[in-house]
Amino acid sequence: MATILRSAEREFKDVPNRMEHFRLLTDISNVKKGIKPQYLNFDLHQLDPGQYCPAYHFHRYAEELFMILSGSTTLRTPNGLEVVNSGDLIFFESGETGAHQLYNHTTEPCVYLDIRTSIGYDVCEYPDSNKIYLSPSGEIFNKDAKAGYFDGEDKVEEVWKGL
């Protein structure tokens, strides 16, 4: 079945729980229509002047494609900063080389389509803050808190005796 998301039905909402400078607006028309993609996620975002899209990050298990529909914004990648404009397509491969973040350096909103592959889960890494985000659970961990596979498993006999 085809579902049409008409431009006249767009309703941009602030993503909840964002802090100052990270106010990314998302079109919720796909949610209103009950669209639940299995392998392909997509969002239409509006990035207002002076705002950043979510923190600088990369995906371990997803590729991402942005299409700038209107406006202009500055793109940050491991290669540095570059201005992208209306009509530009930007592909982000999975892994560290696909790290990205946008900042609207202009006085006009920038609207872009964000399309990502989905295998049902993902791990996002945030190099600036050294965090790891697990999706879909929403759990966030500090990458410095790594543990060895058998850390904390030294009392296995006691656990078994208590069963």
Secondary structure, DSSP 8 states (H G I E B T S, - for coil): ------GGG--EEE-TT--TT--EEEE-HHHHTT---SSEEEEEEEE-TT-B-S-SBEESS--EEEEEEESEEEEEETTEEEEEETT-EEEE-SSGGG-BEEE--SSS-EEEEEEEE-SS-EEEEETTTTEEEEETTTEEEEGGG---TTTT-TTHHHHHHT-
